[in-house]
Amino acid sequence: MEQKIKSVEKGWGEGSTFFSTAQTVSETYRVDEIKEESKQVSNDVIINVYRGYKDGKLFFEMGASIDVTVAF
C-alpha cells in the first residue's frame, strides 16, 4: 500500500518552499494531492519529482533532492 504524501518542503526557514494537503494550511500553500513521479529531462536522464495538483491541474513541481522534506 502506497502512503499518501501530506506535505513537501524544499529548503529551510524563511527561504523554504512548502506545500501541503492539510485543510488547516492557508489556501496559498494547499493542494489537493501531492505525488512522487518521474520526469525525463533528456534522452538518458530521468529524475524524481514531487508534483502538486489543485482542481486536477498541475500546481507545482519540485525536484526530489537532499534538501526536500516529505511528510507522509
Residue pairs with C-beta under 8 A, 6 or more apart in sequence:
3 72
4 21
4 72
5 21
5 34
5 35
5 36
5 50
5 70
5 71
5 72
6 20
6 21
6 22
6 34
6 71
6 72
7 18
7 19
7 20
7 21
7 22
7 25
7 34
7 70
7 71
8 18
8 19
8 34
8 50
8 52
8 62
8 68
8 69
8 70
8 71
9 16
9 17
9 18
9 19
9 68
9 69
10 16
10 17
10 18
10 62
10 65
10 67
10 68
10 69
11 17
11 67
12 67
17 62
18 29
19 29
19 30
19 31
19 34
19 52
19 59
19 60
19 62
20 29
20 30
20 31
21 30
21 31
21 32
21 33
21 34
22 30
23 30
30 54
31 52
31 53
31 54
31 59
31 60
32 53
32 54
32 55
32 56
33 52
33 53
34 50
34 51
34 52
34 53
35 50
35 51
35 53
36 48
36 49
36 50
36 64
36 70
37 48
37 49
37 50
37 51
38 46
38 47
38 48
38 49
39 46
39 47
39 48
39 49
39 61
40 46
41 47
47 63
47 64
48 63
48 64
49 61
49 62
49 63
49 64
50 61
50 62
50 63
50 64
50 68
50 70
51 58
51 60
51 61
51 62
52 58
52 59
52 60
52 61
52 62
53 59
62 68
